[in-house]
Amino acid sequence: MNYRHAFHAGNHADVLKHLVLSRIFALLSRKEAPFAYLDSHAGVGLYDLAGDQASRTGEWLQGIARIWQAEAHPALLDDYLGVIRQLNPDGTLRYYPGSPELARQLTREQDRLQLNEKHPEDGALLKDNMAGDRRVAVHRGEGWHVPRALMPTQEKRVVLLIDPPFEQADELSRCVTAMKEALGRMR
Ligand SMILES: C[S@@+](CC[C@H](N)C(=O)[O-])C[C@H]1O[C@@H](n2cnc3c(N)ncnc32)[C@H](O)[C@@H]1O
């Protein structure tokens, strides 16, 4: 496992994915009923853009940095930007939320998070970063097994993010298989 998401956190694709995710949380939260958030390839959860890995690629400069510097934003970005503002209270962009931290901040007391990360070091960092929130469970197994291992959930509604590194040729077809499996396990 060579891929480390810290090199890519906050790049334009990450931003797009996280914006869509933040809108999904907002729409699901219109109903009081709880939902579960499942993240099969979760990463470490929170990233330091001034850290060694993010600094080496500088990908975030063409992603979140451009939005951060813009003078005005569409209202649809409010939830997403709110999380980033909370992580950077002095206004200097340094910390960027991965999908787990975004989920943690944009879900409610009644919702539950099941996060999975297979990389040994990143799994340990994820556990540290999510510590103290009793709604969150961190698993460190095989991401492709998440649908069969964790579904069906006790909640009737689920957000399942399947976000592999896309470094191997079969990962896209494995996403389709996993999604079909997940759909088959939930009513
Ligand atoms: C694109 S990153 C995830 C980014 C994260 N979802 C986010 O939006 O912040 C992909 C992650 O999958 C992990 N990974 C790679 N192969 C895996 C596998 N077979 N099972 C679980 N995790 C895996 C990598 O270590 C990496 O952290």
The ligand as an ORCA input file, in Angstrom:
! r2SCAN-3c Opt
* xyz 0 1
  C      -8.586      8.411     -1.587
  S      -8.017      7.937      0.028
  C      -9.407      8.196      1.046
  C      -9.773      9.617      1.270
  C     -10.918      9.841      2.224
  N     -12.078      9.037      1.874
  C     -11.300     11.302      2.250
  O     -12.147     11.717      1.455
  O     -10.757     12.038      3.092
  C      -7.954      6.190     -0.093
  C      -7.571      5.491      1.207
  O      -7.799      4.082      1.029
  C      -6.820      3.375      1.762
  N      -6.808      2.009      1.209
  C      -6.165      1.530      0.122
  N      -6.498      0.249     -0.119
  C      -7.397     -0.085      0.859
  C      -8.136     -1.266      1.131
  N      -8.030     -2.351      0.349
  N      -8.991     -1.274      2.189
  C      -9.116     -0.164      2.965
  N      -8.428      0.977      2.767
  C      -7.598      1.023      1.714
  C      -5.557      4.185      1.572
  O      -4.631      3.908      2.606
  C      -6.119      5.615      1.606
  O      -6.038      6.139      2.899
*
